[in-house]
Amino acid sequence: MDITMIDGCTRIIGASQGYLGLPLRDEVLTCAVNGPGTPAMVSAWRPTPEELALLNAGEPVLLRVLGVGHPPVMLWVEGASVEAEEAGGSKVGGGLGA
């Protein structure tokens, strides 16, 4: 996946730590667990042609989190509805206790 500049970018993190730099859009949302006013960060990623072919063939998107504690995360495609996920719907974590 290639890092993509996200619409409404509010900051870029990681560059000073030696990473490529990740454009983020800071948001505040209502979460079923944490309630209203929950801060969130959104980044945009674009699949390479090879990755897109693999996705179209049914391969999954994988997420790697550094460390031993896993924060709440959510993946979706721009333009898709995410209201159910933000509300703590069954799509978040797939019911696996993530």
C-alpha positions as CSV (number, residue, x, y, z in Angstrom):
1,M,0.0,0.0,0.0
2,D,1.2,3.5,-0.8
3,I,0.6,6.4,1.6
4,T,-1.7,8.9,0.0
5,M,-2.3,12.6,1.0
6,I,-5.7,12.6,2.7
7,D,-8.4,15.2,2.0
8,G,-8.5,17.7,4.9
9,C,-5.0,16.7,6.1
10,T,-4.4,18.4,9.5
11,R,-0.8,17.2,10.2
12,I,1.9,14.8,9.1
13,I,3.5,12.5,11.7
14,G,6.5,10.3,11.9
15,A,8.9,12.1,9.5
16,S,11.0,13.4,12.4
17,Q,11.4,9.9,13.7
18,G,12.8,8.6,10.4
19,Y,9.6,7.2,8.9
20,L,8.2,8.4,5.5
21,G,5.7,10.8,7.1
22,L,2.0,9.9,7.4
23,P,-0.5,12.6,6.5
24,L,-3.4,12.5,9.0
25,R,-6.9,14.0,9.3
26,D,-7.8,14.6,12.9
27,E,-11.5,14.0,13.6
28,V,-13.8,13.9,16.6
29,L,-16.6,11.3,16.5
30,T,-19.2,9.6,18.7
31,C,-18.1,6.1,19.6
32,A,-20.4,3.5,21.2
33,V,-17.6,2.6,23.7
34,N,-15.9,6.0,24.3
35,G,-18.9,8.3,23.8
36,P,-19.1,11.6,22.1
37,G,-16.1,13.7,21.6
38,T,-13.8,10.7,20.9
39,P,-10.7,11.9,19.0
40,A,-9.6,9.9,16.0
41,M,-6.9,10.0,13.3
42,V,-7.5,8.9,9.7
43,S,-4.9,8.2,7.1
44,A,-5.3,7.2,3.4
45,W,-3.6,4.3,1.6
46,R,-3.8,3.4,-2.1
47,P,-3.2,-0.2,-3.2
48,T,-0.5,-0.8,-5.8
49,P,-1.6,-2.5,-9.0
50,E,-0.3,-5.9,-7.7
51,E,-2.1,-5.4,-4.4
52,L,-5.3,-4.4,-6.1
53,A,-5.1,-7.6,-8.2
54,L,-4.7,-9.7,-5.1
55,L,-7.6,-7.9,-3.4
56,N,-9.8,-8.5,-6.4
57,A,-8.8,-12.2,-6.2
58,G,-10.1,-12.3,-2.7
59,E,-7.0,-11.8,-0.6
60,P,-7.5,-9.9,2.7
61,V,-6.1,-6.6,3.8
62,L,-3.6,-7.1,6.7
63,L,-2.9,-4.6,9.5
64,R,0.4,-4.6,11.4
65,V,0.5,-2.7,14.7
66,L,3.9,-2.2,16.4
67,G,4.2,-3.1,20.0
68,V,2.2,-5.5,22.3
69,G,-0.9,-3.4,22.9
70,H,-3.5,-3.2,20.2
71,P,-5.5,0.1,19.9
72,P,-9.0,0.1,18.4
73,V,-8.7,0.4,14.7
74,M,-11.0,0.5,11.7
75,L,-10.5,0.0,8.0
76,W,-12.8,1.0,5.2
77,V,-12.9,2.3,1.6
78,E,-13.4,6.0,1.0
79,G,-17.0,6.6,0.0
80,A,-18.4,3.6,1.9
81,S,-20.7,4.1,4.8
82,V,-19.0,3.8,8.2
83,E,-21.8,4.8,10.5
84,A,-22.4,1.2,11.8
85,E,-18.7,0.8,12.4
86,E,-18.4,4.1,14.3
87,A,-21.3,3.1,16.4
88,G,-19.6,-0.1,17.5
89,G,-21.3,-2.3,14.9
90,S,-20.3,-5.9,14.3
91,K,-17.9,-5.0,11.5
92,V,-15.4,-3.5,13.9
93,G,-12.9,-6.2,15.0
94,G,-15.1,-8.9,13.4
95,G,-16.4,-9.9,16.8
96,L,-13.0,-11.3,17.7
97,G,-12.3,-9.2,20.7
98,A,-9.9,-6.9,18.9
